[in-house]
Amino acid sequence: MKTENLKIRIALVDDNPVNRNSFIQKMSPFDDIDLCLISPSGDSFLESIRGMPMSKLPIVVFMDIEMPGLNGIETIRIAKSLHENLHFIVLTVFEDEENIFEAIQAGASGYLLKHESHVTIHQSIFEILEFGGAPMSPAIARKTLRLLGQSKSHESKAATELIDSILSEREREILMHMVNGYDAKRIAELTSISTLTVRKHVSNIYGKLHVNSKAQVISLAHKNNWL
């Protein structure tokens, strides 16, 4: 039986009460999650965590972007400077380019759309904590890749040789599927291996490329013409 101490502490920052209630309902079936903090604004979130003992701090924070006062991106930037070990997942209805890149630059570990299912949101928490991944809605991943496609690298041959020497054939295959926006479950189906094995390969890719997020992998892949 799970105890309170074994639950993963998460927080939600969203100014819309309908969205807050929806998130509460989505998380309610999971007895391994403790929604320990709900804030209606970035300012109130920062005030809530001010002086909060580490044992009480949320580990993963789901952050809206458009809010009165401090927006979500500004809130992430400030909070990361105070508590660098906090993980932030943007949870928003927006797919625009500026928000995507600003959120990543501010320190967001993932970027999900609000219509994602309760299962996807729940899995995103473990993707970050257990595998060092960066959950990202497929639509966001594809948009990010297209944006990166606007600037071409002139060192593709050397870069291809480099990636061939760093990653195994299977890892290169999984890398290709990652930048195409597929999640671990879909990659497992395409490669006929287990989801757990896919996640282990993803973790290895992150380690070999010295990155810690899917967004960084996508950026490197396109910048160096690995596709």
Secondary structure as the mmCIF struct_conf table of DSSP 4:
data_model
#
loop_
_struct_conf.conf_type_id
_struct_conf.id
_struct_conf.beg_label_comp_id
_struct_conf.beg_label_asym_id
_struct_conf.beg_label_seq_id
_struct_conf.end_label_comp_id
_struct_conf.end_label_asym_id
_struct_conf.end_label_seq_id
HELX_RH_3T_P HELX_RH_3T_P1 GLU A 4 LEU A 6
BEND BEND1 LYS A 7 LYS A 7
STRN STRN1 ILE A 8 VAL A 13
BEND BEND2 ASP A 15 ASP A 15
HELX_RH_AL_P HELX_RH_AL_P1 PRO A 17 MET A 27
TURN_TY1_P TURN_TY1_P1 SER A 28 PRO A 29
TURN_TY1_P TURN_TY1_P2 ASP A 31 ASP A 32
STRN STRN2 ILE A 33 SER A 39
BEND BEND3 PRO A 40 SER A 41
HELX_RH_AL_P HELX_RH_AL_P2 GLY A 42 ILE A 49
TURN_TY1_P TURN_TY1_P3 ARG A 50 GLY A 51
TURN_TY1_P TURN_TY1_P4 MET A 54 LYS A 56
BEND BEND4 LEU A 57 LEU A 57
BEND BEND5 ILE A 59 ILE A 59
STRN STRN3 VAL A 60 MET A 63
BEND BEND6 ILE A 65 ILE A 65
BEND BEND7 PRO A 68 LEU A 70
HELX_RH_AL_P HELX_RH_AL_P3 GLY A 72 LEU A 82
TURN_TY1_P TURN_TY1_P5 GLU A 84 ASN A 85
STRN STRN4 HIS A 87 THR A 92
BEND BEND8 VAL A 93 VAL A 93
HELX_RH_AL_P HELX_RH_AL_P4 GLU A 97 ALA A 106
TURN_TY1_P TURN_TY1_P6 GLY A 107 GLY A 107
BEND BEND9 SER A 109 SER A 109
STRN STRN5 GLY A 110 LEU A 113
TURN_TY1_P TURN_TY1_P7 LYS A 114 HIS A 115
BEND BEND10 GLU A 116 GLU A 116
HELX_RH_AL_P HELX_RH_AL_P5 HIS A 118 PHE A 131
STRN STRN6 MET A 136 MET A 136
HELX_RH_AL_P HELX_RH_AL_P6 PRO A 138 LEU A 148
TURN_TY1_P TURN_TY1_P8 GLY A 149 GLN A 150
BEND BEND11 SER A 151 SER A 151
BEND BEND12 HIS A 154 HIS A 154
HELX_RH_AL_P HELX_RH_AL_P7 SER A 156 ILE A 166
BEND BEND13 LEU A 167 LEU A 167
HELX_RH_AL_P HELX_RH_AL_P8 GLU A 169 VAL A 179
TURN_TY1_P TURN_TY1_P9 ASN A 180 GLY A 181
HELX_RH_AL_P HELX_RH_AL_P9 ALA A 184 THR A 191
TURN_TY1_P TURN_TY1_P10 SER A 192 SER A 192
BEND BEND14 ILE A 193 ILE A 193
HELX_RH_AL_P HELX_RH_AL_P10 THR A 195 LEU A 209
TURN_TY1_P TURN_TY1_P11 HIS A 210 HIS A 210
BEND BEND15 SER A 213 SER A 213
HELX_RH_AL_P HELX_RH_AL_P11 LYS A 214 LYS A 223
TURN_TY1_P TURN_TY1_P12 ASN A 224 ASN A 225
#
